[in-house]
Amino acid sequence: MKKLDKFLLKSFVGPFVGILLLVIFILMMQFLWVYIDELVGKGLSFRVIVEFMAWGGTTMLPLSMPLATLLASVMTIGNMSENFELIAMKASGISLARVLKPLIYVSLLICVAAFFVSNNLVPYAWNKIYSLRDDIKMTKDEINIPTGIFYDGIDGYVLRVDSKNDETGMMHGVMVYDHTGDKGSTAMIIADSAKMTMSKNKDYLIFDLYEGTNYSETNSMKNRDTTLQLQRIKFSKQEMVIPLEHYAFQKSEGDKFGNQVKTMSLKKLDHGRDSVGHLLDSTSTAQHKSFMEDRSLKYAFQLDTSKHLELSGPMDRSDFGWKDSNAEKRAYEQAITAASGYEAKCNNFANDIYPQKWYVRSANVEYLKKFAGALACLVMFLIGGPLGAFTKRSGLGTSAIIAALFFVLYWVVDITGVKLARDGATSAGMGAFVSTLVLMPIGIYLTIKAVNDSSPINTENFGTWWRKTKSKVMSIFKKTRIVYMGTPEFAVAPLEALINAGYDVVGVVTVADKPSGRGLKMNESAVKKYAVEHNIPVLQPLKLKDPEFLEQLAAWKADLFVVVAFRMLPEVVWKMPTLGTINLHAALLPQYRGAAPINWAVINGEKLSGVTTFMIDENIDTGGIILRQECRIQDTDTAGDLHDKLMPIGAKLVVETVEGLIEKNVETRVQRSFIQGSEVLKPAPKITKELCHVDWNDSTTQIYNLIRGLSPYPTAYTELIGADGVATQLKIFGATVADSISVPAGTAAGTVLSDGKSYMSITTADGAISLTDVQLAGKKRMDIKAFLAGFREPTSYKASQGTSKAEIAKTKEA
């Protein structure tokens, strides 16, 4: 045996033996408390009580050994963890699995020992306890004559004492009624005082009576003589000897309770089950025969399928030949009476065989419990060892409390399973092994986690679950009041998602209605339209610092403000709610802070964008980040396409953020923590008219990205200048890189290339852009073929040199 194994075994065996003795003592005290009423007042010797407790402690071994294994394994591994011995072993290349290996072997030996204890020692102990309880029950209570009442604790006598001296044992005002002759109250002694002593063996009682009178009468009448004779004898001292029976404890010998299931070994249980099983079978056969031969069952053979080659169909009532309705009625009444009689007979049969069934079930459970109790020792080790490694404590603190909770779970499940099995509600195997089946997966799981050095419980997830549950419960009594602020279509989806998720949106703030279009009709924002449709109050302030608006906003008593595509809020507004004000930004902050993040992400040719929720502070888009969600940008995506992709993602992220803030399951992070190394931040300022005017002296890729980034709004444009010098504005909604078109060398940027029918391209600094979707000033939007059908001699035009390249350069410099 290696030194490591010796060290581990020595570390485990000592605590195991000590804890086992301690647990046995505690359970033995509990056992004594259960039977204390049967022991008190019997005058039992200390030896008898100790013997009773010793056998009681022995019966507790099947319960004590798993608990001792559990606590000893917790203390052993916990002690090694606390003293860094386990860390030293792991550092030297010894895994926890190797550490547990010898202790598992010891646990297996404990399992074997537990089985032999349950099979041999415990049945003998139960037999002794049953015998002692019976002997103690036969022993009468000690004689203790109270004062002022009649005492009949002595067979054949009734005594009454007015008072007594506890120091001298002298009793005063004594009355003794002698009923030993079975003739009623014909003999009585009245004495001034008396003293009582008992023989050493408690086989007789001596009364020394002083200064009294002995009364007796002849209670016999013959023929017509009905006179009674009274004899009265005075005395100064009289000694009366009363024989006693069963006042001294007498220990019986022999195996009086060998037929109880708890007093049987496996061999006896197997024999008992077999014997009672044969009796049960014979009784069931006799009951079945009696049932089938009952005269009331006129159609018995029709129900007996062994009499037929095929099953009979339903009985035809017409075959009974009832003469009239009264005869049919009597037949039904007779049938009901017969059925009730058979029901009573079945109940009687069930009551007759119940004792045999109960005995068989109890024997089956007791048979399997001997194996289940032994296996429990190994299960408890698989739980205790990992617990010690996780808690890193050896004392009877947190680790012991957790271990005790597992044992209580085992105990409760075991008691429940055994009771259900004995009552027949479940099988004997399930009842005996259910506690092991419940804890075995837990032990295996903890062992695997401990061997792999991983935590068994994610405390962070548990905390999240607890806060979520608490928030759900609190929302029943008080829902979080939310005020939503937004304007465009992009802001509608998050508002709808909040309402669908069941949040209490008490009001909406959006921009004031503005006249637009040729008829200058008042135009309502998309958010207002949605709010009005869903009966949500709306505020449309012209100025966010207007006192009237602030008063109306405060009257909503909001707990949280949610802002999506709105205006910059003054501090007096965003500081108003208790949970703060969050904003949804259509970019992965800290990149692309500003008013047009979607447009600029496409203009700059980004491959990745997303949405971010953050807490609003005094600056623009600089608050602490709460959540972020990425989104891929395809090479052909326009700003409109990216807008449509981000809208549902943003709606979902807003709901998650609101949920996290209410449940306190999210934390904010400063934006600089998302900046990697020398990463340069890219702004997203407002889109200007100068940026929309395409500068064809820029690269093909940049112009292509610019067109995508401005489509469908506010849209890139160029000016087509004809031979007469007149410039016509052309909006460009869609375009592609003209890779298939050959650009002659020396062609100036802004030159129009076209066949007049199918394509129209404009040259750039390093290639050409092919237009696909355009709109001429004052005309409708159309594809390039439809446009060329009405646009004559496109090659006679040239594109003006715009200002987009300079605007993009300014943004990069910023």
N, C-alpha and C positions, 0 to 999 in steps of 0.2 A: 504494500500500500504506500502510495506517495505521500510526502509530507503535506502537500496541499489537501489531500483527502482527509488525512488525520486531523488537520487543523479545522476543516469544515465540519467533520463529524463531531469533534470536541465542542465546537461552537454551537452545534445544534442540539446535541443530546442533553447537555446540562439544562438549558432553558426549557426543553421539552418535558423533562422529568419534573422540574420545579413547577412549571405551569400546570402540568397534569395533576399534581398533588393539590395545588391551589384550586383548580377548577373542581376537582372531586370534593374538596372540603366545602366550597361554596354551594355546589349542588346538593351535597349531603345536608347542609343546613336548611336548604330549601325543602328537601325531602322530609326532614324532621318537622319543619313548620307545617307541612301538609298533614302529618299524622300526630301533631302535638295534642290534639283533643283526645285521642285514644290512649295516650300515655299518662296524661296528668291525672292525679287523684287515685292511681292504682297502687301506690306504695311500691313501685318497681325498684329493684336494686340498680345501682349504677352499672353493673356488669350487663344486665339485660338491656338497658338503654344503649350502651356502647355497642353491644352485639347487633341490635336493631339498626343503629345508624351505620355500622360497618357494612352490613349486607345491603342497606339502602344505597350507600356510596358505591358498592360494587355494581349495582344495577345501572348506575349512571355512567359507567365506563364507555358504553357505545356512544354516548353523547359527548363525554369528556375528551376522548381521544381525538376526534376530528377538530374540536376547538383548540386543544393543546397543540396539535400539529399546525393549525392556522396561526396562532399567536407566536409559537416558537419560530416558525419560518419567517414571520414578519420581523421579529426581534433579531434573528440571526443575520438576515440579509440587510436589514436596516442598520444594525450595528456596524457591519462591514462598510456600508455606504457612508455612514456618519463619520467613521474614523478613516475614511479615504483608502481603506484596504481594497475595496472593490475597484476603485479607480486605478490603484497600483497594479492590480491583477490584469485589468484591461490594458494598461500601458505596457505590460510585459508580454502581451499577446494572448492572455487567457480570457476567453469570452465568458459571458454570463452563462451561456449554455453549459460550458465546461464546469463552471462553479456549481450550477444546480444539479449536475449529473449525480454525484455521490449522495446528495441530499434526497434526490428522487428515489435512489435505491433504499435509503433509510425509510422513506415514506412508504415504499412498497412493503418493507418488513413490518412497519406499523400496521399496514392494511392486513397482513397475514395475522399479526398478533390480535388485532381487533376482531377478526373473524373467529379465531379460537376462543377469545373472551366471550363473544356473543353466543357461540355455539355450546360452550362447556361451562364456563364460570357463571355467566349471568343467569341461565335457567336454574342452576343450583341455588343462586342467591335469591331469586324470586320464590323458590320453594320454601326457603328458610323464612323469608319475610311473611309469606302467607301463613306459615305455621305459627310464627311469633304473634302475628296480628290476631289469629284465632285464639291463641293461649291468653293473650292480653285481654281480648274481648271477654273471655270466660272469667277473668279475674275481676272480682267486685271492687267497687271503690272503697277507699279507706273509711273507717268509721269516724265521723266527725259530727257529734250531736250539737245542733244549733240550739239557741235559747229562744224561748217564747213560742215554739211551734212543736207539733207532734212529729216525731222522727220515726220512720218505718224502715230504715236501712238495715236493720238486723232481722233476719228471718224469724217469724213467730212472735216478735215483740214490737210494741209501740212505746216510745219513751218521750217524755217531755221534761224540760229543765227550765226553771225560771231564770237562773243566772249561773255563771261559773267563773272560777278564778283561773286565768290562763297560766299563772306562775306556779300554783300548787296543784292544778288539775282538779280541785275540789268543786263539785257541782252542788247547787242549792235548789230546794224546791223540786224534788225529783218525783216523777210519777212513772211507774212501769206497768204496762198492760201485757199480760201473758196470754198469747193466743196459741200456744203450742198444743193445747188439747183439742183444738178445732171445735170448741163449744161456745164461741163468742167471747164477750168480755165478762168472764166468770172469775178471773183472778187478777188482782191489782195490788201493787205495793206503792204506798206513799211514804216518802222518807224526807227528813229535814235536809239531809245532805248525802252525798255518795261520791265514791271515787272509782274510776274505771281503769283497769290494766288489762293488757293483752299478752297472751303467751308468746314465747319467742318464735314459734313456728306458725303463729296466727291460726291455731286450730281451736282455741276456745277463748272466751272473754270472761273476766272476773269482775263482778260488781260488789264493792264493799259499801253497804247501805247503813246509815246511822240515824237513830231516833225516828223510827217510823212504824207503820202499821201494815200488816199483811192481810188483805181481804180476799176471801174465796167463798164461793157459793156452789151448792150442788145444783146443777142444772139438769135435773132428771125428774120426770113426773110419771107416776104409775097409776093406772086406772083412774079413780076419782080423786086421788091425792094430788093436788096441784100446789102444795106448799113447797117452798124452797128454804134450804138451810144456809145461813150465812155464818161463816167462821171468820173471826177477827182476832189477830194475834199482834200484840205490840212487841217491839224489840228495840234494844238500844244499839245493836249491831247485828247485821245479817250479811252473810256472803252468798252471792248467787253466781253460779257458773253456767255460762251460755256456750254451747258448742257452736263452732263456726265451720262453714264449708266455702271453698273457693275464694277465701280472702287472701290467701297466699298464692303468689304466682307459681304455677306448676308447668314446667316445660314438657311438651309432648314429644314423642319420638316417632319416627317413621315418615313415609312419603305420603302425607295426606292429600297434597294438592298436585300430585304428579300428572293429573289430567288437564291442567290448565295450559294453554298454548305458550304462555310466557315461561313456563317451567320445563319446556321440552327442547331437546336438541334436534338437529336435522333428522336423525334417524327416527326419533319418536314422533316428530311432526309428520314425517312421511307415512309412518304406520297409522297414525291417527287419522290423517286425511283419507287414506285408503279404506279404513274401517268405516268411517262415517260416510264416505262416498258410496260404499256398497249399500249401507243402510238407506241412504237417500235414494239410490236407484231403485231398490226394492219397494220403498214407500211410494215413490212416484209411479211405479208399475201398478201397484195395488190401487192407488188412487185413480189411475186411468181406467183400470178394469171396472172399478166401482162406478165410475162416471158413465162408462159406455153401457153398463148393464142395468142402469136405472130404468125402471119401467116407464117413466115419463117420456123418455127419449124414444119415441115410436119409430123414428126414421134413422136410427143410429147407423145402420149399414149403408144407407145412402151417403153418409158423410165419410165412410171408411173407403178410401180409394183402393185399398188392397183387395177389396171384394169385386172390383170392376176392372176390365181391361182399359176402359176409357172413363174419363171424368163425366159425371152426370151433369146435365144442364139444370137450370133453375126448375124448382118444383112447380108443377102446373096446379094451380088452386082449384081448377074445375074437377080434378080427380077426387077431391074430398067429398063431393056430393052433398053439399048443404041443402037442406029442404027449404029453408027460408032464411030471412035476415036475422031472426032471433037465434037460430042455430049457428049461423056464422059469427054472431056476436059472442055467443057462449064459447065458441071455439077459440076466438081471439083472447078472451078473458082467461081461458085455460092455458093458452100458450104463454100469456104474460105471467101467470102464476108459476108455470113450469120454469120459465126463464129466470124469474126472481129466485126460485128455489135453487136452480143451478148456479146462479151468482153467489148465493150464500154458501153453497157447497164448495165452490171454488175458493172462496175466502177462507173457509174452514180448512181446506186442504193446504192453502198457502200458510196459514197459521201453524198447522201441524208440522210442516217441514222447515219452518223458519229457523228453529234452533240448529238443525243440522246444517242448513245453508250458511248461517252466521258462523258456525264453528269452522266449516270448510274455508270460508273466506278469510277468517281470522288466522287460521293455520297457514293458508297460502301467503298472506301478508307477512306473518312472522317468519316464515321460511325464507322469503326473499329479502326481508329486512336485514338478515344476518350478512348477506352479501352486499347489500346497498350501504349499510353502515360502514363496512370495511372499505368499500370503494370511496366513501366520502372523505376518508383521511387523505387519499391522494389528491382529490379535487381541492380540498382545503389548502394543501401545500402549493398547488398550482396557482391559487389565489394569493396566498400569504407571501410566497417568495417574491413575485413581481411587485406586490404592494410595498414590501420593505425596500426594494430597489428604487421605486418611484418616490416614496416619501422621504427616504434617507434619514429615518429616525428609528432609534432602537427602543425608546421608552414607551410607556403606556400612554401615549398622547394621541395625536391625530391618527397615526397609522393603526394603533390598536382600536380606536373608535371605528374607523372604516372597516377594519377586519371584523369587529363585533357586529356591525350592521350586516355584513355578508352572512355571518353565522346566524343572525336572527332571521334573515331571509330564508336560509336553509332550514332552520327549525320550524318556522311557520308553514312553509310549503310542505315540509315532511309531515307535520301533524295533520295538515289538511288532506294530503294525499292518502295517508293511512286511514283516516276516518272515512273518506269517500270510498276507499276500497273495501273496508269492513262493512259499510252500509250497502255495498253492491252498486254504487253509482259509477264506479270505474273498475277497470281490471286490477287484479292484485299486482301485476308487474308495474303498471303505471303508478299505482298508489305507493309502492315501495321505492321506485326509482325516480319519481318525478322531481324530487329535490336535487338529486344528482344530475338529472337531465337539464335542470334549470341552470345550475352553477357550473357544469362542465364546460359549456361554450365560453362562459365568462373567464374561467381559469385558463383555457387554451388561448383566448384572445389576449389576456393580460400577459401570459408567458411569452407569446410571440412578440408583443410590443416591447416587453422588457429586454428580450434577447436582441431585438433590432434597435434598441436604444431610442425608441420613439415614445412620445407621450400617449397614454391611453385615452385621454380626454382633451379635446381642443377647448381650453378655457375661454379663448376669445370667441369661438362659435357659441359656446354655452352662454357667455355674457350677452352676445347678440340676440340669441333666442330669448333670454330672460327679459331684455329690454323691449323686444318686440312684443312679447306676451303681455308685459306690463302696460305697454302703450295701447294694445288692443283692448285691454280691460278698462283702462282709463278713458278711452274714446267712447265707451258706452255711456259714461256719465257726462263727459265734456269733450266735444269734438273741436279739433284745431280749426280756427277761423282763418281763412286764406283770402287775401285780396290779390287779384291777378291784373298785371299791367302789360299790355301789348297792343300792336297795331295791325301788322300785315297778315297775310295768309299763313306765313310760317309760324305765327304765334297762336293760331287756332288749334292746331293739333295738340300742343301741350295742355291747353285749357280743356279741351275735350277729354284728354286722357285723365286729368285730375278729377273731372266730374264723374267719368266712368269708373274710376277707382274708389268712388264714394267719399271723396274729400269735400269739405264744406266750403265752397267758394262763395263768400258772402257779397262780393262786389267785383266789378271790373273797372279799370281806369284805362282810357284810350284817348287818342287825339280827337280834337274837335272836328266836326264835319266841315269839309271844304268843297267849294264849287270847282267842278272840273268838266272837261269835255266841251264840245262846241256850244251846247245849250247852257253851259255853266250850271248844271244841276248839282245839288248838294250830294256829295259822295260820302258814304259812311265806311268806316274801316271794317275789315273782315272780322275783327274781334268783336266789334260792337254788334254786327249783324248776328253773330253766333250767340252773344250774351242776351240780346233781345229775344231771340227765338227760344231761349231756355229760361226766360224770366229771371235773369240775373241783373241786379241793379247796376247802372253804368254812370260813371263820372267822366266828363270830358272837359278838363280845365284848359284854359288858354295859358295860364301861368301856374307852375307847380308850387310857387310860394304864395299863391293867393290865399289869404286868411280864411275865406269862405270854403275854399276847396279843402284846406287842411282840417277845418272843423268837421266837414262832412266825412273826410277820410278817417279821422280819429273816431267818429261816431260808430264806425263799423267794428271797432274793437278787435282788429285783426291780430292774430298771433304770428303771422308770417306773410311777407310780400313775395310774390313770384313775378319776375320781370323777364319778358321775352320780346326782343326787337321793339323797344320803346325808346324813351328819351333818357338823357342823363338826369338822375334824380338828385335833388338838393339833400343835404345832410338831414334837414328837419323831416324829410320824408322817409329816407331809408333807415333812419334810426328809430322810427316809430314802433314797429312790432317787436315783441319780446324775443322771438326766435330769429330776428334779423330779416334781411332782404337778400334773396338769391336771384341770380341772373343766369339765363341760358345764353351762351355765346357759341356762334356757329363756326368754331375753329378750336384747335388744340392749343389753348393758352399755355404758356405766355406768348406763343406765336400769333401774329395777326390780330393784335389789339386794334380796335377801331370800328368804324361804322359799316365797312363792306368786306368782311372776312371771306365770304364765299367767293366773291368776284376776284379778289386778289390772290386767293389760293390757286384758282385756275389760270389767271394771268401770269403768275410766276411759274406755271408748269409743275405744280406740286403733284406728287403721286399719292399723297396721304393727307386727309383732313379729318374732321370729326367735330364733336360738340363738347362743351365744357360747362359745368355748373360751378359757380363761385359766389362768394359773399361780396356784396357791393360795399365799397369803401369810398373815400373822398376822391379818388382818382378814377380814370377811365380804364376799366377791365384789368385792374391790378389786385383785386381782392383775393383772399385765400381760396385755393381751388378745392372743390369738394369731390366731384367725380368727372371723369373724362371717358369718352367713347370714340374709337377710331372709325374711319370710313375710307375705303379705297376710292381713288379718282382714276377713271379710265382716260385713255388718250383722246377719246372722242367726246367726253363729257363736257357739257356747257355749264355755265353757272346755274341755269335753270335745272339741269339734270342733278347737279350736286345739291341744289336746294331741295329737290324732291327726295333725295336719298337721306339727307340729314333731318328732314322734318319728323319722320316717325322715330328715328333714333333719339332726337332731342326730346320728343314727347315722353318716351320711355324713361330717359335719363332724368327728366324733371320729376316724374312720379317717384323714381327711386331716391332722388335727393330729398324730396319732401318727406318720404317715409323714413329715411335715415335720420333726418333732423328731428322729426317728432319722436322717434324711438331712441335718439341719441346714439345711433350706431355708425355715425360717420364723423370724420375729423377733417379739418381743413389743413391744407399744406401751402406754404408760401410758394409763390410762382418761381422764384429763383431756383428752387430745388429741382425743377424740371429742365433747367438749362444745363446742357452738357458741354463742359470745357469752354472753348472759345466760340461757341455757337452764337451767330448773329441773329438778333430778333428782327422779324419782318413786320412792318406796320400794315394796317388796312384802313387807310384814310377814306374819306368820302370820294365817290366817283365824280370827277369833274368833266365838263364838256371838252376840255383840252385833252384829257386822257382818251375820250371816245373818238377823237379825230385821228385816224390812222396815219402814222408816218411811215411811208413805204421804204424809206431809207434804213429801216430797222431790219433785223434778220427775219427770215421766213418763219422760223419756230416761234419767235417772240410775237410776231404779228398774228400767227395762227392761234396762239394762246390768248392773245388780247381779244380777238374776235369771240373765242369761246367764253372767255371770262366776262364779256359784256352782253352775252346773249342769254335770254331774250330781252333783258332790260339792264341798263338804259340803251344798249346796242352801240356797237362800233359803226362808224360811218366814214365815208370819204366824199370828196367833191370831184365829180367828173367835169372836166373843162373841155368844152368843144372848140372847134376851129374858130368860132366867132368870139371865143373868150368868155362865154357865159358858163358859169359854174352851176351844176345841179347836184343837190345832195343825194347820196345813195347810202341807205342803211344796210349793213351787212349782218344778217342773222346767222348765216352758216357759211363755212368755207372749208376747203381741204388744202393740203400741201400739194402743189401741182408737180408731182415727180415725173409724170409722163409727158409733160410739155417741155419742149426744147426751147430755151431762152437764148436768142442770138447774142454773141459776144458784144459787149459794149452797149447793151440795151440799158437805158436809164431806168432807175427805179421809178415806179408809178406808171409805166407804159402798159397800155391795155392790149392783151392778146386774146383773140377770139376768132372762131370760125363763123360767127354770126348766127349759129343755130343751137349748138349743144354745149358749148363751154365759153366761159369768159374768165380770163385770168389777169392779174395785175402783178407786175414784176416787183421784186423786193431787192434788197441789197445783195442777196445771195441765191435768189431763185424766184419763185412765183407762187402766188396764192390763187387757187381756183375758187371762185365764188359759187355757192350752191343755193343760197336762200337770201333774197334781197328785197328791198322796198325803195322805190324811187319816190322822191318828194311829191306828195299829193296823190300817190297811187297806192294800190293795195300791195300787201306782201305776197311774193310769189317765188316759185323756184326759177332757176336760171334759164331753163328752156322757155318757160312762159314769158319771162322778162325779155329775152332776146327776140321773141316773136314780135314784140312791139317796139323794140329799141333798135333803130337803124344805125348801121355803120359804127359799131362800138369801138373799132380800132382807131377811129378818128378822134377819139377822146383820150385824155390822159388824166391821171389822178393827181389831185393836189397833194402837196407835201404837208402832212399834218403835224401835230404836236405831241403825239402819244409817246414817242421815244424820249423826249425831254422830260415828260411827266413821270415816266417809269424810272428814269435816272434819278430824279429828285427823291422819289420814294426810297430807292436803294441807298442814297446818300444819307437820308434821314435815319 
